[in-house]
Amino acid sequence: MVQTMTYRCFSVSISDAIAHIKLNRSDELNTMTPEFWRELPEIIQKIDADASARVILLTSEGKHFSAGMDTGVLSGLVPDPDDEPGRVQARLMRFIGQLQESFSCLERARMPVIAAVQGACIGSGLDMVCACDFRYCTRDAFFTIHEINIGMTADVGTFPRLPRLMPEGEVRELAYTGKKLKAERALQLGFVNQVFDNQDEMVAAAMQTAREIASKSPLAVWGSKEMITYARDHSTAEGLKYVATWQAGMLREKDIREGISAQMSKRQANYEDLLPDKDLL
């Protein structure tokens, strides 16, 4: 059974434990309007809470993945002349935090998020894919920290994440110059996992990877994602202690028995889904 949902900026389908989220405003280069920033966390949080998928695939329609933030997003920030300057800037800080949260939810979701990028991935588009678990791209893809070209510092997630995904010196060069990071170089640096000749081939490969992930124990996959992200942000000693604590609470013999039995019988393992959050309150 295929579940489908339509939003202003996205189309969403869930089938065979894979949630496929598409940016669907190709005529506008999939720019990120105010609706985009509201809808994406709503979609991710719903999928995560419902446990309705084991993997999320993030793609876009059209020639380009995303040209970044739509200028209309900033229109609501024009202050009243009588507003006190400190309070105006405090509101701006909260606004940036809300934008950041729209992508941080990808990182916190219990299931992995795969990004498949074609053409331009500019500004906030790069912020978004940096928050995904890994990335595929087409040969014509390129990534740009575009904010420097319009006189500002990128602030929605690229700088906290990108230096952990590729060498810092490369990030600094891209950040200071606004130059394009092209597909082959992105592959060399480890920012993308694979490069494909065209979008159809890329999405097919990403879907196949998603199917492989969906066939594994969702509890073990969630644990793996949690441990990798935690280790990124903490010391080795802290990471070791956290994974030991996680295993002490989450390691379950049933999944292990099923995995071993499936391997011995040369069959597909059959694991239970994660439980939804909706019954908690």
PAZAVEX-565715 format. One record per residue (C-alpha): y, x, z; residue in three letters. Coordinates in nm, 2 decimals, padded with zeros to 4 digits, always signed. Layout:
REM residues N
+--------+--------+--------+------+
:     c2 :     c1 :     c3 : code :
+--------+--------+--------+------+
:      Y :      X :      Z :  ALA :
...
+--------+--------+--------+------+
END
This chain:
REM residues 281
+--------+--------+--------+------+
:     c2 :     c1 :     c3 : code :
+--------+--------+--------+------+
: +00.00 : +00.00 : +00.00 :  MET :
: +00.34 : +00.13 : -00.10 :  VAL :
: +00.64 : +00.06 : +00.13 :  GLN :
: +00.98 : +00.08 : -00.04 :  THR :
: +01.33 : +00.07 : +00.10 :  MET :
: +01.66 : +00.09 : -00.09 :  THR :
: +01.99 : +00.21 : +00.04 :  TYR :
: +02.32 : +00.29 : -00.12 :  ARG :
: +02.26 : +00.66 : -00.15 :  CYS :
: +01.88 : +00.67 : -00.13 :  PHE :
: +01.56 : +00.51 : -00.25 :  SER :
: +01.26 : +00.55 : -00.01 :  VAL :
: +00.89 : +00.49 : -00.07 :  SER :
: +00.60 : +00.56 : +00.16 :  ILE :
: +00.25 : +00.58 : +00.03 :  SER :
: -00.06 : +00.77 : +00.14 :  ASP :
: +00.12 : +00.90 : +00.45 :  ALA :
: +00.39 : +01.06 : +00.24 :  ILE :
: +00.76 : +00.94 : +00.26 :  ALA :
: +00.94 : +01.02 : -00.06 :  HIS :
: +01.32 : +01.01 : -00.01 :  ILE :
: +01.53 : +01.04 : -00.33 :  LYS :
: +01.91 : +01.08 : -00.36 :  LEU :
: +01.98 : +00.82 : -00.62 :  ASN :
: +02.34 : +00.86 : -00.72 :  ARG :
: +02.28 : +01.08 : -01.02 :  SER :
: +02.59 : +00.95 : -01.21 :  ASP :
: +02.80 : +01.09 : -00.92 :  GLU :
: +02.60 : +01.41 : -00.90 :  LEU :
: +02.45 : +01.29 : -00.58 :  ASN :
: +02.77 : +01.36 : -00.38 :  THR :
: +02.75 : +01.27 : -00.02 :  MET :
: +02.97 : +00.97 : +00.05 :  THR :
: +03.03 : +00.82 : +00.40 :  PRO :
: +02.73 : +00.60 : +00.34 :  GLU :
: +02.51 : +00.90 : +00.28 :  PHE :
: +02.59 : +01.05 : +00.62 :  TRP :
: +02.50 : +00.72 : +00.79 :  ARG :
: +02.20 : +00.64 : +00.59 :  GLU :
: +02.01 : +00.97 : +00.61 :  LEU :
: +01.97 : +00.99 : +00.98 :  PRO :
: +01.88 : +00.62 : +00.99 :  GLU :
: +01.60 : +00.68 : +00.74 :  ILE :
: +01.46 : +00.99 : +00.90 :  ILE :
: +01.47 : +00.84 : +01.25 :  GLN :
: +01.29 : +00.53 : +01.13 :  LYS :
: +01.02 : +00.72 : +00.96 :  ILE :
: +00.98 : +00.95 : +01.27 :  ASP :
: +00.98 : +00.66 : +01.52 :  ALA :
: +00.74 : +00.45 : +01.32 :  ASP :
: +00.51 : +00.74 : +01.25 :  ALA :
: +00.48 : +00.58 : +00.91 :  SER :
: +00.43 : +00.91 : +00.73 :  ALA :
: +00.29 : +01.25 : +00.80 :  ARG :
: +00.52 : +01.44 : +00.55 :  VAL :
: +00.86 : +01.38 : +00.40 :  ILE :
: +00.95 : +01.49 : +00.05 :  LEU :
: +01.32 : +01.51 : -00.03 :  LEU :
: +01.42 : +01.50 : -00.40 :  THR :
: +01.70 : +01.37 : -00.61 :  SER :
: +01.75 : +01.20 : -00.94 :  GLU :
: +01.94 : +01.34 : -01.23 :  GLY :
: +02.03 : +01.69 : -01.36 :  LYS :
: +02.17 : +01.82 : -01.02 :  HIS :
: +02.03 : +01.80 : -00.67 :  PHE :
: +02.37 : +01.75 : -00.51 :  SER :
: +02.73 : +01.85 : -00.56 :  ALA :
: +02.79 : +01.83 : -00.19 :  GLY :
: +03.03 : +01.63 : +00.02 :  MET :
: +03.23 : +01.35 : -00.14 :  ASP :
: +03.61 : +01.39 : -00.06 :  THR :
: +03.62 : +01.04 : +00.06 :  GLY :
: +03.43 : +01.14 : +00.37 :  VAL :
: +03.75 : +01.31 : +00.50 :  LEU :
: +03.98 : +01.01 : +00.44 :  SER :
: +03.93 : +00.87 : +00.78 :  GLY :
: +04.05 : +01.18 : +00.95 :  LEU :
: +04.42 : +01.15 : +00.86 :  VAL :
: +04.59 : +01.13 : +01.20 :  PRO :
: +04.86 : +00.89 : +01.31 :  ASP :
: +05.19 : +01.08 : +01.34 :  PRO :
: +05.21 : +00.98 : +01.71 :  ASP :
: +04.86 : +01.12 : +01.79 :  ASP :
: +04.86 : +01.41 : +02.04 :  GLU :
: +04.74 : +01.73 : +01.85 :  PRO :
: +04.48 : +01.83 : +02.10 :  GLY :
: +04.31 : +01.49 : +02.09 :  ARG :
: +04.32 : +01.49 : +01.71 :  VAL :
: +04.13 : +01.82 : +01.70 :  GLN :
: +03.89 : +01.70 : +01.96 :  ALA :
: +03.81 : +01.40 : +01.74 :  ARG :
: +03.76 : +01.64 : +01.45 :  LEU :
: +03.51 : +01.84 : +01.66 :  MET :
: +03.31 : +01.52 : +01.73 :  ARG :
: +03.33 : +01.42 : +01.36 :  PHE :
: +03.18 : +01.76 : +01.25 :  ILE :
: +02.91 : +01.71 : +01.52 :  GLY :
: +02.81 : +01.38 : +01.36 :  GLN :
: +02.78 : +01.54 : +01.02 :  LEU :
: +02.57 : +01.81 : +01.16 :  GLN :
: +02.34 : +01.56 : +01.33 :  GLU :
: +02.27 : +01.40 : +00.99 :  SER :
: +02.08 : +01.71 : +00.89 :  PHE :
: +01.96 : +01.83 : +01.23 :  SER :
: +01.74 : +01.51 : +01.24 :  CYS :
: +01.54 : +01.67 : +00.95 :  LEU :
: +01.46 : +01.96 : +01.18 :  GLU :
: +01.37 : +01.74 : +01.48 :  ARG :
: +01.14 : +01.50 : +01.29 :  ALA :
: +00.78 : +01.52 : +01.39 :  ARG :
: +00.66 : +01.56 : +01.03 :  MET :
: +00.75 : +01.85 : +00.79 :  PRO :
: +01.03 : +01.80 : +00.53 :  VAL :
: +00.99 : +01.95 : +00.19 :  ILE :
: +01.30 : +01.98 : -00.03 :  ALA :
: +01.26 : +02.00 : -00.41 :  ALA :
: +01.58 : +02.11 : -00.58 :  VAL :
: +01.69 : +02.11 : -00.94 :  GLN :
: +02.02 : +02.22 : -01.09 :  GLY :
: +02.32 : +02.25 : -00.85 :  ALA :
: +02.28 : +02.25 : -00.48 :  CYS :
: +02.63 : +02.30 : -00.35 :  ILE :
: +02.81 : +02.30 : -00.02 :  GLY :
: +02.66 : +02.03 : +00.20 :  SER :
: +02.36 : +02.01 : -00.03 :  GLY :
: +02.28 : +02.37 : +00.09 :  LEU :
: +02.34 : +02.26 : +00.45 :  ASP :
: +02.08 : +01.99 : +00.40 :  MET :
: +01.80 : +02.19 : +00.24 :  VAL :
: +01.85 : +02.47 : +00.50 :  CYS :
: +01.74 : +02.21 : +00.76 :  ALA :
: +01.42 : +02.13 : +00.57 :  CYS :
: +01.09 : +02.31 : +00.65 :  ASP :
: +01.07 : +02.48 : +00.31 :  PHE :
: +01.20 : +02.45 : -00.04 :  ARG :
: +01.08 : +02.44 : -00.40 :  TYR :
: +01.32 : +02.46 : -00.69 :  CYS :
: +01.34 : +02.46 : -01.07 :  THR :
: +01.43 : +02.76 : -01.28 :  ARG :
: +01.78 : +02.63 : -01.35 :  ASP :
: +01.86 : +02.57 : -00.98 :  ALA :
: +02.13 : +02.75 : -00.79 :  PHE :
: +02.27 : +02.73 : -00.44 :  PHE :
: +02.63 : +02.79 : -00.35 :  THR :
: +02.82 : +02.81 : -00.02 :  ILE :
: +03.11 : +02.64 : -00.19 :  HIS :
: +03.33 : +02.59 : +00.11 :  GLU :
: +03.48 : +02.93 : +00.08 :  ILE :
: +03.60 : +02.84 : -00.27 :  ASN :
: +03.81 : +02.55 : -00.13 :  ILE :
: +03.96 : +02.75 : +00.16 :  GLY :
: +03.73 : +02.65 : +00.45 :  MET :
: +03.43 : +02.77 : +00.65 :  THR :
: +03.10 : +02.59 : +00.60 :  ALA :
: +03.04 : +02.39 : +00.92 :  ASP :
: +02.75 : +02.15 : +00.88 :  VAL :
: +02.45 : +02.39 : +00.92 :  GLY :
: +02.43 : +02.67 : +00.66 :  THR :
: +02.55 : +02.95 : +00.89 :  PHE :
: +02.32 : +02.88 : +01.19 :  PRO :
: +02.02 : +02.84 : +00.97 :  ARG :
: +02.05 : +03.04 : +00.65 :  LEU :
: +02.06 : +03.39 : +00.81 :  PRO :
: +01.72 : +03.31 : +00.96 :  ARG :
: +01.58 : +03.22 : +00.62 :  LEU :
: +01.70 : +03.52 : +00.42 :  MET :
: +01.86 : +03.86 : +00.49 :  PRO :
: +02.19 : +03.85 : +00.67 :  GLU :
: +02.37 : +04.08 : +00.43 :  GLY :
: +02.28 : +03.85 : +00.14 :  GLU :
: +02.41 : +03.55 : +00.33 :  VAL :
: +02.74 : +03.73 : +00.41 :  ARG :
: +02.79 : +03.81 : +00.04 :  GLU :
: +02.73 : +03.45 : -00.06 :  LEU :
: +02.95 : +03.32 : +00.22 :  ALA :
: +03.25 : +03.55 : +00.14 :  TYR :
: +03.24 : +03.52 : -00.24 :  THR :
: +03.11 : +03.17 : -00.31 :  GLY :
: +02.88 : +03.32 : -00.58 :  LYS :
: +02.57 : +03.13 : -00.70 :  LYS :
: +02.23 : +03.21 : -00.56 :  LEU :
: +02.01 : +03.16 : -00.86 :  LYS :
: +01.65 : +03.05 : -00.85 :  ALA :
: +01.47 : +03.38 : -00.91 :  GLU :
: +01.69 : +03.56 : -00.66 :  ARG :
: +01.63 : +03.28 : -00.41 :  ALA :
: +01.26 : +03.33 : -00.46 :  LEU :
: +01.28 : +03.71 : -00.41 :  GLN :
: +01.47 : +03.66 : -00.09 :  LEU :
: +01.22 : +03.40 : +00.05 :  GLY :
: +01.47 : +03.12 : +00.06 :  PHE :
: +01.25 : +02.91 : -00.18 :  VAL :
: +00.87 : +02.92 : -00.18 :  ASN :
: +00.81 : +02.86 : -00.55 :  GLN :
: +01.01 : +02.82 : -00.88 :  VAL :
: +00.91 : +02.58 : -01.15 :  PHE :
: +01.00 : +02.54 : -01.52 :  ASP :
: +01.11 : +02.17 : -01.48 :  ASN :
: +01.17 : +01.90 : -01.23 :  GLN :
: +00.85 : +01.70 : -01.31 :  ASP :
: +00.64 : +02.01 : -01.26 :  GLU :
: +00.82 : +02.08 : -00.93 :  MET :
: +00.79 : +01.73 : -00.79 :  VAL :
: +00.42 : +01.72 : -00.88 :  ALA :
: +00.36 : +02.05 : -00.70 :  ALA :
: +00.56 : +01.94 : -00.40 :  ALA :
: +00.37 : +01.61 : -00.39 :  MET :
: +00.04 : +01.80 : -00.40 :  GLN :
: +00.15 : +02.02 : -00.11 :  THR :
: +00.26 : +01.71 : +00.08 :  ALA :
: -00.09 : +01.56 : +00.02 :  ARG :
: -00.25 : +01.88 : +00.16 :  GLU :
: -00.03 : +01.86 : +00.47 :  ILE :
: -00.10 : +01.49 : +00.52 :  ALA :
: -00.47 : +01.56 : +00.52 :  SER :
: -00.44 : +01.77 : +00.84 :  LYS :
: -00.42 : +01.66 : +01.20 :  SER :
: -00.06 : +01.52 : +01.23 :  PRO :
: -00.06 : +01.62 : +01.60 :  LEU :
: -00.15 : +01.98 : +01.50 :  ALA :
: +00.11 : +01.98 : +01.22 :  VAL :
: +00.38 : +01.85 : +01.46 :  TRP :
: +00.28 : +02.12 : +01.71 :  GLY :
: +00.31 : +02.39 : +01.44 :  SER :
: +00.65 : +02.27 : +01.34 :  LYS :
: +00.77 : +02.25 : +01.70 :  GLU :
: +00.64 : +02.60 : +01.78 :  MET :
: +00.79 : +02.77 : +01.47 :  ILE :
: +01.13 : +02.61 : +01.53 :  THR :
: +01.12 : +02.70 : +01.90 :  TYR :
: +01.02 : +03.06 : +01.83 :  ALA :
: +01.31 : +03.09 : +01.59 :  ARG :
: +01.56 : +03.01 : +01.86 :  ASP :
: +01.39 : +03.19 : +02.16 :  HIS :
: +01.24 : +03.52 : +02.26 :  SER :
: +00.88 : +03.60 : +02.20 :  THR :
: +00.79 : +03.56 : +02.57 :  ALA :
: +00.95 : +03.22 : +02.57 :  GLU :
: +00.77 : +03.12 : +02.26 :  GLY :
: +00.44 : +03.23 : +02.40 :  LEU :
: +00.49 : +03.03 : +02.72 :  LYS :
: +00.60 : +02.72 : +02.53 :  TYR :
: +00.30 : +02.72 : +02.30 :  VAL :
: +00.07 : +02.77 : +02.60 :  ALA :
: +00.23 : +02.47 : +02.77 :  THR :
: +00.22 : +02.26 : +02.46 :  TRP :
: -00.15 : +02.33 : +02.41 :  GLN :
: -00.22 : +02.25 : +02.78 :  ALA :
: -00.09 : +01.91 : +02.72 :  GLY :
: -00.16 : +01.83 : +02.35 :  MET :
: -00.48 : +02.02 : +02.25 :  LEU :
: -00.74 : +01.75 : +02.19 :  ARG :
: -01.11 : +01.80 : +02.14 :  GLU :
: -01.14 : +01.49 : +01.91 :  LYS :
: -00.93 : +01.64 : +01.63 :  ASP :
: -01.11 : +01.98 : +01.66 :  ILE :
: -01.45 : +01.82 : +01.65 :  ARG :
: -01.34 : +01.61 : +01.34 :  GLU :
: -01.20 : +01.92 : +01.17 :  GLY :
: -01.51 : +02.13 : +01.22 :  ILE :
: -01.74 : +01.84 : +01.12 :  SER :
: -01.55 : +01.78 : +00.80 :  ALA :
: -01.57 : +02.15 : +00.71 :  GLN :
: -01.94 : +02.16 : +00.78 :  MET :
: -02.00 : +01.84 : +00.58 :  SER :
: -01.77 : +01.95 : +00.30 :  LYS :
: -01.57 : +01.62 : +00.33 :  ARG :
: -01.22 : +01.52 : +00.39 :  GLN :
: -01.13 : +01.51 : +00.76 :  ALA :
: -01.01 : +01.17 : +00.90 :  ASN :
: -00.75 : +01.21 : +01.17 :  TYR :
: -00.56 : +00.94 : +01.36 :  GLU :
: -00.19 : +00.89 : +01.29 :  ASP :
: +00.07 : +00.97 : +01.56 :  LEU :
: +00.16 : +00.68 : +01.77 :  LEU :
: +00.49 : +00.50 : +01.69 :  PRO :
: +00.78 : +00.51 : +01.94 :  ASP :
: +00.86 : +00.14 : +01.91 :  LYS :
: +00.63 : +00.04 : +02.19 :  ASP :
: +00.80 : +00.27 : +02.44 :  LEU :
: +01.07 : +00.02 : +02.55 :  LEU :
+--------+--------+--------+------+
END
